[in-house]
Amino acid sequence: MDIQRAVKKWGMMLTIGAVLGAGVTIPASAAPKHEIKELQVLDSYLPEDIAKHWARNKIYDMMHAGYVNGYTDASGTVTVRPDRKITRAEFVELLVKTLGLKKSPDHEAKNFSDVDSGDWYYNSVTIASSLGIVSGTTKSSFGPERYITRGEIAALIVRAFAYTIAFDEGTTKHFKDVGSTYWANREVDKASRVGIISGYNGNVFKPFEYATRAEAMTMLYNALYLEENAVPTDKALLDLIRTIEEEQSRALLAVDTNRLKEIVDARYAGYYKALQNVEVLLLRKAREQGYELSITRTGQLTEKVLGKWNRIALVEVGGVEYTLTAKKDGDQWKAVGNFKGVAMLKKDPTTNEWRIYTSDIQPFATKPLLEKLGIK
């Protein structure tokens, strides 16, 4: 299933602060440190330097899932720098961490002269080497700080996904600048056959050009949505969504913020975990200000699997609405949270547990409500 057709078909708008709105910030003088941290974490998933970039949707998805981290400057501003070149070490780190790869028990890793045990990329390069994903730039060196080319990325991705993507399906796109003598011509052919790469106008791939961070993330993103040899069952996904809604419902109806925080930590990841932490912050802040809170639930949960791959799944939910009522000294306000929309889940590469990482499900924590409680 092609994820881009799915996004267009289902009208998913899961990025760029659809719930809270852009620019939700809180000044350091206006709130305790824990509140600043929670909102800054949420804001870190919405870097402004990709808002108009050609690869923004795929980069946002990779960031929301927690596969990609941005750069944080002294002011706390997070940027992705999508057009910056990416090194061989950086890409191998991204590939190994995203897939949760482990060192092969059957093959030893190469001892590269330019990769030391104290280097931040040592473990990832060692793992990739033991699995035969990387072999180095020479017989003895890896070239960790060297920029990686587009051809090298195509080769590494094909090797990493060799057993999870059906590379024999589809039609090969024979690029004019990738001849039979090019060292990675077979990998480039396979990558083009399944749509991991598409090339440039004029039927060229530019294999020797250094790849940008955006190009690297795009190729890896495309591969993640092609793995279909070990997909979860519909029942497993729907049972999980039902369990999450039931757990959260009990905690919400009891306005038990401690239990809600436990659920957030156990059931969510990435962007949606950050958003749910803001939801918990809102309820705690309202209580701190003396509001009496009550939450009611109406409706019956409906759910449908829209798409599923080895590590990613999309489930449409609906039918349930929560109403939050807050009262204090004659002041009363209400907020409605609709458990309706598309939830995107990822399989945690470490625990193999499925968690919701982004969604357009509407929480209570809207920007006006945060501002009402003094969180600006």
N, C-alpha and C positions, 0 to 999 in steps of 0.2 A: 504494500500500500504506500502511495506517495504522500508524505506528510504535508507537502505544500498544497496538494489538491485537497487534503483533509482540512487544512486550516481555512482554505477558501470556501469549501463546502459547508463547514459547520459554523463559519463566522466567528471563530475564536479570536477574542481580543484579550490576550493574557499578559500583555506587557505594558511597559511605560506607565506604571502607576495607575492602572485603570480604576482601582478602587479608591485610593487615597488622593489621587491627583498629584501632579508634579510639584516639586518644591516643598514637600512637607519637611520642615526643619524645626529645630528647637534651639533657642539660644542658651549658652552655657549658664547664664545667670538666672534663667527662668525655671529650672527644674533640677532635681537630684541627678547625680551622675548615671544611675541605672536607667533613668528615662532617656537621657541623652544617648546612651549606648544603644538602646533598643531601636530608637529611630534612626540613628546613624547606620546601624546594621541593615535596616530595611532600605535606606537610601543608597547603600552601597551596591544594591542589585539593579539600580537604575542609573547607570552612568550616562551623562549627557553627551559625551563625545561619540556615541554611536546612534543617537536619535535619528539622524538623517543618512546614515551609512547604508550602502547597498546590501550589506550582510546583517543589518540590525536584528531582524527577527530570529535568525539562527544564533547570533551571538547572545541575544537576550535569553534564548532558551538554554544555551550552554551555561550562561551565568546563573540563571534561576535554578538550574539543577545542581549548581555547586561544582560543576566540572571546571569552570574557569573563574579565576579571581582577577580583579583589576588591580591597578596601582593606586595606592593611597598617599596623597601628599600631606604636608605638615598641617594643612587646614582641615584635613579629613575628607577632602574631595576625592572621589574615586573615578578613575578613567581607565579605559580599555586600551587605547592607542592602537586601534585596529589596523592602521596602515604601517605600523612599525614592523620591521623584519623580525623574524623569530629564529632563534638559534637551534642547533641540533639538540642540545641538552634540554632546552625549554620544551621542544615538541615531544621528545621522548618522555619527559616528566608528565606532560599532559596526557599522552597516550596511555602510559602505564597506570596512572592514577584514575583516569576515566574508566578504564576497563577492569581495574582491580586486579591486574596481572600479578602472578606469583612466580618466583624463581623455579625453573624446571628442576625436578628431582633427578632427572636422567642425564642432563647435559650441563657441563661446566661453562660458566661465563668466561669470556675472553678477559685477559688482564691487559687493559689498555694503558700505555705509558703516560697518557695525559688525563687519566681518571683516577683520582686518589680517594681513599676511603672517607676522608673528611669533607669531600665535595658534596654540595647539596643535592646533586643529581646522581651521586654514586649508586644508590640503591636502584633507581629506575633504569639506569644504563646497564647495570648488572643483570637485572631481571630480563630486560629486552634482549640482551646478548645471549643469555642462557636459553631463551626461547627461539633464537634464530631470527629475531626481528631486525636487529642491527648487527653489522659486521665491521664497521669502522671505515675511515677514509683511507687508511693504509693497513698493512698487516699488524701494526702495533699501536696505532693511534685511532682515537674516536673523533677528535675534532669537536669537542663539546661547545666551544664558544664560536664556532664557525656558523654563519647563517645557513639555514637549510634550504635546499632548492625545492621547487614544485615537484620535480621528478622523484626526489628522495622521499618526500611525504607520501606520494602515491604508492611507492614501493613499500614503505613501512606500514601503511594502512592495510594494503592487500595482504601482507604477511601476518599482521596482527589479527585480521578478521578471516583468515584462510579457512577456518572450520565453522564459521557462523554465517557466512554470506555465500549464496549460490552464484559464484562468479562465472559459471558456465552458461548462465541465462542472459538473454538480451543480445543486442547487436553492438559489435565493436566499432568504435569510432576511430578510424585510422588517421591520426594527425600527420600533417605534412612534415612537421619538424621532429617526429619521433620515428626514426627509421629502424630497420632490423638490426643495425649495429649498436643502437643505443643500449646501454647496460640494463636498463629497467623497462625495455619496450614491452615485455610480457605483462609486467605489473600495470603499466599505463594502459595497455589494452584491456585488461580485466577491470580496472577502475572505471574506464569509460563505458564498458559494456553494461555495468549496473547503475551508472549515473552518479558515481562518487565524484567524478570530474566531468566537465563539459567543454573546457577549453575556451578559446577566444574566437572572435570573428576571423574568418579566413581559414578556418579549420587548422588552427595551430594551438599547441598546449604550452609552449615556452617552458620546457622541462628544466632548463639551466638557469632560469630566473629565480632569484631568492623569493621565497614565499613570505607574504605578510601574515600577521597574526589572524586577520580576518579570513584569509584564504585557508590557513591551517585549520581554524575552527570550523569553517564551512565543510571542508572535506571530511573531517572527523564526524561532524553532525550528520552528514549525508549517510555515512557508513552505519551510524547507530540506528537509523531508521530503515535499514535493509536486513538486519539480523532477524531471521524468522525460523530458525531451526530449533529453538527451545523457548517458545513463547508460553506465557502462563495461560491457564484455562480461564474462560469467561467466569466460571463459578468462583475460582479463587479470587479474581479481581473484585467481583460483585460482593462476595462475602466480606472482603476486606473493607470496602467502602461502607457496607452496612454496619460493620463492627465499629468503624471510626465514628460514624454518625451516631450510633447508639451510645458509645462512650462519651462523646462530646455532649450529647443531649442530656445525659444524666448530670454531668458536671455543670452545664449551663443552667438547667432548671434549679439546681441547688446553689447556683452562683458560687461555686467552689473554685476559686481561682488557683488554689494550690493543685487541685486535681487537673484543672485545665492545663496548667503548665506541664504537668507530667505527660499528658496526652500530646501536647505540642512537641515535646522532646522525643516522644516515642513514635509518633505517626507522621510527622512532617519533616521536610528537608528544604534547604535552600531558601528561595524567596518566600515561599508560603509559610515556612516556619517563622521567618522574620516577621511576616505580616500577622500571624497568629499571636506572636509574642506582644505585638502592639495591641492586639485585642485584649489580651490579659492585662496589659498596662492600663488600658482604658477603664476596665472594670475596677481594678485596684485603686486607680486615681479617683474614680467617682465615689468609692466607699471612703477614701481618705478625706474627701471633702464633705462627708456627712450625708450623702445620698442613700436612701433606702432603695435597694435594687430588687427587682423581680423579673423573671424571664418566663415567657410562655412559649409553647410549641404547638403548631397546628399543621395538619396535612399528613400525607403518607409518602414515604420515600419511594421514588422511582429511579431506576438506574439502567444504563445501557453501555456496553463496551463499544466504543467507536473505532478503536485501533489498538493493536498490541504488537510489540516486538520483544526481543529478548530482554532488553533493559528499560524500555519505555512503554507506557500504556496510557490510553485516553479513555476516560469514563465520563459519560454524561449523566448528571444527576438532577433531580428536581422534586417538586411536590411538598417540600418542607419549608416552613417559615418560622423564624423566631422573632419575638417582640420583646425588647428590653424596655422596661419602665423604671424611671428614676424619680424619686420624690424627696423634697427637702424644703421645709418651711414655706409651704405653699407653692414652691417652684416644682414644676413637673415637666419632664420631656420623655419622648419615646424614640427608639431607634429600631429599625427592622433589618434583620439579617436573613437573606434568602439563601437557603441551601439549594441553589439552582445554578447550573452552569456546567462547564467542562473542567474536570480535574485531571491534571497530568501527573502521572506517577513514574518514579524511577526505582529500579532495583539497586539497592545499596551495594556497591562493589565489595564492601567488607563483610557485611552481615547477611547479604542476600535477601534482606527484608524490603518489601515494597513500601514506599512512602510518597505522599503527595508533595510535589515540589513547586507547583504553580497552579493557579486556577483563577477563574473569573467569578467564583462564588462570592457573593456580597457579604462582608462581615458588618458588625456594628460600627467598626472604627473608620468612620468617614472623616474627611478633613474638617468639616464644620464642627463635628462633635468633639474632636480632639482640641480644637481651638476653644470650644466652650469650657473645657476643663483646664484650660491654660497651657495646653501643649501645642505650640505654634510652629 
